[in-house]
Amino acid sequence: MFEAEISIHYPSHAFAKSVMQALAPDNSMTGGKMRITSNAKGSVLSVRVEGSERIESLQATIQDVFRCLHAAESSLARIAER
């Protein structure tokens, strides 16, 4: 089985936690044996992908995680500008 962990540093715990909460709906919809978990500790968000039987599936899932992260970060940044 393949697994990966992504750690991203944000300006604050509040921002890291908000991004984590924005990812929660996507994380709960993985299906199959694959599992995605996230944790905000301090200003660091960690996203862990586990249970992938194929490296190609892991790669596709990581790309999806990055797309969701980008969308959450962009939305939160716009809210913060107001």
Summary of the structure (lengths in Angstrom):
residues: 82
radius of gyration: 13.0
end to end distance: 44.3
largest distance: 44.3
contacts: 220
relative contact order: 0.24
helix: 51%
strand: 29%
